[in-house]
Amino acid sequence: MKDIIKYEYNIFNIFKGLFLILFLPLMLVVSSLTQN
């Protein structure tokens, strides 16, 4: 049971990392576009 929780936790961390990598540049682009 603990192995399944650990596996899901690793997947969650990977998705969180991908989300940050994709989302932060997108926010920067949107903020720069809205300022102009």
ABEGO torsion letter per residue (X at the ends): XAAAAAAAAAAAAAAAAAAAAAAAAAAAAAAAAAAX
